[in-house]
Structure formats: structure tokens, C-alpha cells
């Protein structure tokens, strides 16, 4: 396999840092470019009596978009080592957004971390990484939270 476009899904967690580190290491080995994707999960909107969105929702979105860009820049600065990096940030559900961005960008590989939750939480919430792996058109590398990549 020859990976030329590696999409790395990140959020503000330890497991996504491990995924970013592994993704950038793969990119270096394959001389690939990277896209960092951060999905901004939609906040339930408050609707005014005239059926417009409450201003607080738009403020929250603007802040989330800014925070997302800051996060992506920090990840690139920490692990990028000069590798060509694009930023992708959209409002969507996590799994759907990652798959959609991967398809649109044309990635050859998705790298994603997993929290490794089990039991009732996993049963009720499912796993974003598992959903992405099942629905993705390209291979998915899942980095477990327990992995030691230091």
C-alpha cells in the first residue's frame, strides 16, 4: 500500500494526540501529506418564538470554530515536522463528519484514536472509530488509548 494522503482525526484528548503522532510518523515514512480533521459537534439550538436561532448558538459556533483551528495548529506544531498539512473543520456528528471529509479530501488512510471504553457506555454510545472503520472507503488505522508511542 502506498499512502499519499493521510487524514488524522483529532479532538482535544490524549488518545487523539497518540493518533496524531502515529499519523504523522506514517506520513513521514510514506512521504505523504496530512489533513487534520476536527469535527465540531452540533450544540442543540434554542429556537426563539419567531423560529430563528438564539444568538447564543451562533456565538457558541463561532467560538468552537476558532477553538478548532487553534487545536489543529497546535497538533501540527507538535507533530508536523514540516509535513504539508491541511486543516478540515466542520459542524457534524463525529463519525459522519470524518467519513465525509475523508471522501471529499480523497484520503488513502484515516488515522483515529479510540478511548477504549467498554461496557454500558460503549453499548449506549458506540464507538466513533468503529463506525468510521465500518463505513470508510479507505483503510482506517485505529490507535488504542493504551498504546505507548513515546
C-alpha positions in Angstrom: 0.0 0.0 0.0 1.1 3.5 -0.8 -0.4 6.2 1.3 -0.1 9.7 -0.2 -2.9 11.4 1.7 -3.4 10.7 5.4 -6.4 12.1 7.3 -5.9 12.3 11.0 -9.0 12.8 13.2 -8.3 14.8 16.3 -10.1 16.2 19.3 -8.8 17.6 22.5 -7.8 14.3 24.1 -4.8 12.2 24.9 -5.9 9.4 22.5 -6.2 11.8 19.6 -2.6 13.1 20.3 -1.4 9.5 20.1 -3.3 9.2 16.8 -1.7 12.4 15.5 1.8 11.2 16.4 1.2 7.9 14.7 -0.4 9.6 11.7 2.5 12.0 11.2 5.0 9.2 11.6 3.2 7.3 8.8 3.2 10.4 6.7 6.9 10.8 7.1 7.6 7.2 6.1 5.3 7.4 3.0 6.2 11.0 2.1 2.5 11.7 2.4 0.6 14.9 3.0 -1.7 15.2 6.0 -5.1 16.6 6.7 -6.1 17.2 10.3 -9.8 17.0 10.8 -11.7 18.2 13.9 -15.4 17.8 14.0 -17.4 20.4 15.8 -20.4 18.5 17.3 -23.6 20.5 16.9 -25.0 22.1 20.0 -28.8 21.7 20.4 -30.1 25.0 19.2 -32.5 27.2 21.2 -35.3 28.4 19.0 -36.9 31.8 19.5 -40.6 32.3 19.2 -40.1 33.7 15.7 -38.3 30.4 14.7 -34.8 31.9 14.5 -31.8 30.5 16.2 -31.0 32.1 19.5 -27.8 34.3 19.3 -26.1 32.3 22.0 -26.0 29.3 19.5 -24.1 31.4 16.9 -21.7 32.7 19.5 -21.0 29.1 20.6 -20.4 28.0 17.0 -18.1 30.9 16.2 -16.1 30.1 19.4 -16.0 26.4 18.5 -14.7 27.1 15.0 -11.9 29.3 16.4 -11.0 26.7 19.1 -11.0 24.0 16.4 -8.5 26.0 14.3 -6.3 26.6 17.4 -6.3 22.9 18.2 -5.3 21.9 14.7 -2.5 24.4 14.6 -1.2 23.1 18.0 -1.3 19.5 16.7 0.6 20.4 13.6 3.2 22.4 15.6 3.7 19.5 18.0 3.9 16.6 15.5 4.1 18.1 11.9 7.9 18.3 11.3 7.3 20.3 8.2 4.9 17.8 6.6 2.4 19.5 4.3 -0.8 19.8 6.4 -4.3 20.9 5.6 -7.0 21.8 8.2 -10.5 20.5 7.9 -13.1 21.6 10.4 -16.9 21.3 10.1 -20.0 21.1 12.2 -21.3 17.5 12.0 -21.5 14.3 14.1 -18.1 12.8 14.6 -18.2 9.6 12.5 -20.2 11.1 9.6 -18.0 14.2 9.5 -14.8 12.2 9.5 -16.0 10.0 6.7 -17.4 12.9 4.6 -14.2 14.9 5.0 -12.1 11.8 4.1 -14.1 11.2 0.9 -14.0 14.9 -0.1 -10.3 15.2 0.5 -9.5 11.9 -1.1 -7.6 10.3 1.7 -5.8 7.0 1.3 -5.8 6.3 5.1 -7.6 7.6 8.1 -5.9 7.5 11.5 -8.1 7.8 14.5 -7.7 7.2 18.2 -10.1 5.3 20.4 -10.9 5.8 24.1 -11.2 2.1 24.6 -14.4 2.4 26.5 -16.3 -0.8 27.2 -19.4 -2.0 29.0 -22.6 0.1 29.2 -21.0 3.3 27.9 -19.8 1.5 24.7 -23.2 -0.2 24.3 -25.1 3.0 24.6 -22.8 5.4 22.7 -21.0 3.1 20.3 -17.5 3.9 19.0 -16.7 6.6 16.6 -13.6 4.7 15.5 -15.6 1.5 14.9 -18.2 3.4 12.9 -15.6 5.1 10.8 -13.8 1.8 10.2 -17.1 0.2 9.0 -18.2 3.0 6.7 -14.9 4.3 5.3 -14.0 3.8 1.7 -10.3 3.7 2.6 -8.3 1.8 5.3 -8.6 3.0 8.9 -5.8 2.8 11.4 -7.2 2.8 14.9 -4.7 3.8 17.7 -5.8 2.5 21.1 -5.6 4.8 24.0 -3.4 2.3 25.9 -0.7 2.3 23.2 2.7 3.6 24.1 4.0 5.7 21.3 6.5 7.8 23.2 
